[in-house]
């Protein structure tokens, strides 16, 4: 699957056929001696903590960006919680009030960033 100078093509093709295999799952060229290990490490089915099944090679990306149980920080209190609990927590957390040191009014936590522009 790479460009080879025409003068070397026949020798290269013989070498590839003898030493490489194409993975039936990902179509990558893998040395024949490593194919079993490749399939067992990359394509074995694993179960995430959220109970979703996927290939082992996809687990890290899933855990980092798609898993509903991945860690997420509340924008208001910086508590770490599961992503699937974040929206409910932030709705509650942002509805708390704190007293503004400038005007003395109680301000919703979710409005604290914008409050200085309207604070008397």
N, C-alpha and C positions, 0 to 999 in steps of 0.2 A: 504493500500500500504506500510505497514511497517511490519517488523518481530515482531511477537507476540509469547510469550512462549505458547506452546501447551496447557498447563494447563489453561490458561486464554483465549484461542481463542474463545470459544463459547460466553462468556460474552462480550468480546471485539467486536465480530461481531454484536451482538444484539445492543450494544451501538452505533456502527457506523451506522448501518442501521436506527436506530431511530433518530440520531442527525446530520448525515452528508449526503451531496449530492455530486455527482461528476459533476463539471461544464462541460456543453456540448461544451464549446469553448476551454478551456485550460486543461481539465481533472484533475484539482486540486480538492482535497477534501475540501469542504467548509461547515461550519455549515449551516444547513437548514435555520436558522433564518437570516443569512447574505447573502444568495444567491442572492436575488434581488439587494441588495446594491453592491455586488461583480460584477454582470453583468453590472449594471449601471455605476460603477466607472472604471472598467477595460476593458470592452468589447464594450462600446458605441463607435460609429464611430465619430471621430473628424476630422477637416480639419486643416492641418498645414498652416502656412503663405505662403508656396510655393504651396498651393492648393492641396496637396496630401492628400488623405483620408486614415485613418488607425485607429486601435483601440487605445483608450486613453492610454493603458498600454505601447504602443510602441512609443508614441510621444516624450518623453524625449530623448530616445536613438537616434531617427531619427533626432531631432533638434541638438543633439551634434555631430553626426558623418556622417549623410547622406544627410541632407537637403541642397539643393543648395544655400539657403539663410542664412545658418549659418554664424556667424561672423568669419572672418579670418584675420590674420595680414600679411601685406606685409613684406617680409624678408628684403627689402631694406630701407623702410622709416617708418615702424611700424604703418602705417595707418590701421585702422580697416575697412574692407569692406566685402560685401557678397562674399562667397566662389566662386560663379559662375562668379564673376567679377575679381577674384584674378589673374588668368593666364594672362589675357589681361593687367591688371594694372602692374603686375610684368615685363612683356615684355617691356612696355613703361618705367617704373620706373628704371629698370636695365640698360636701354640704355642711361640714363643720364650720364654725366661725372662729375668727381670732380678732382681737381688738387692734385697730390701727393706732400706732403710736402717734401719728400725725394729727388725726381728727377725732380720735376717741370712739369712733363708730365700730360696731361689730361688722366684719366683712367676711363673706364666704371665702373659704380657703381657695376654691377654684377661681375666685376673682381677685386674689391678692396681687397677682402680677400686673393686672390692668388698673388696679385701684389707685396707684400714685398719680395717674393722669387726671383723675377726677377728684382726688382728695383735696379738700379745702385747706 
